[in-house]
Amino acid sequence: MAIQQTQVIDVLKTTFVPGLKKMLLSVGMLREVKVLVGRVYIAITIPKISDENVEKLKEVITNRLKQMGVTEVEIEVDFKKEQKIKYMIAVASGKGGVGKSTVSVNLAVSLAKLGKKVGILDADVHGPNVPIMFGITDRPYVNEEKRLIPIEKYGVKVMSLGFLLEDQSTPIIWRGPLVTKAIEQLYNDVEWGELDYMLIDLPPGTGDASLTVTQTLPLKYGLIVTTPQNVAIADASKSLKMFKEMKIPVLGVVENMSYFICPNCGTKSEIFGHGGGEKMSFENGVPFLGKIPLEMKVREGGDKGIPASAMEEETETKKAFLEIAKKVIEIAEK
């Protein structure tokens, strides 16, 4: 009985990549499979591994297919293009509603203002809000190498699943494997160019998307966003511990919504409490990067697609993000 193409794909799905200890089709891309009278041709693209491990991979696949009756196997392996990114930072909060995306976007813009080449990857696949915050309505195009070209605004290269949706209100109802694949493609299949910093805006919690980023992407640091209140601190601590368990250094903690600035009288009110971010940093032995206030103009700018750090007006929030960006550079590049 002649072997079918689906049987070949099933073999590839259940084959580990030597040196990576991951399933072939979870980290690689199957470009082509041809089956013709006992002969099989396979073309795959995988992350960079040694020549020795490439030969081991070919040998494993060939032996498994020959056991199924295939007489001749030809396998073409090439490697995914390596991204040229110096410092990749995953931004996490552990819970929603604390302004993690706001911090990611404004920190990216501030780093760009300081002369750095910056990109931001929106990995919050269930709530990709980064395009809204940047005010981007265009869609990325695909170049001749079939790689996505990120949209650039305010000096930041931006890529998000939100660009690929017909409507921003469309719900993304995916299970773990689809989430994992989407994030890997938003990183691997995008022409990022040379970057000094890439910020990855993680979704709330420590689920599939966060684990995919920490386990498969070459992270340099994690960064924690919290508000001063105890509930936010408790959840943010989980993300901090996730980074530590994954052996990813924590760059520091940013406390968002530290105080509200009245637009009329300028009075500061600590609506969500006081000192939670600093206490969390001290207890976990990581740097405290700074406090971000609540300002009406910042919220208005976010809704209009103008990040606080990109505003012409000198707000206290803009100044705070610039100082945090300077600390990030100092710590990351020391």
ABEGO torsion letter per residue (X at the ends): XBBBAAAAAAAAAABBBBGAGBBAAAABBBABBBBBGGBBBBBBBBBBBBAAAAAAAAAAAAAAAAAAGBABBBBBBBBBBBBBBABBBBBBAGBBGAGAAAAAAAAAAAAAAAGBBBBBBBABAABBAAAAAAGBABBBBBBAAGBBBBBBBGGBBBBBAAAABABAABBBBBBAAAAAAAAAAAAAABBAEBBABBBBBBBBEABAAAAAAAAABBBABBBBBBBABAAAAAAAAAAAAAAAAAGBBBAEBBBBGABBBBAAAGBBBBAAEBGAAAAAAAAAGBBBAEBBBBBAAAAAAAAAGBBAAABABBBAAAAAAAAAAAAAAAAAAX
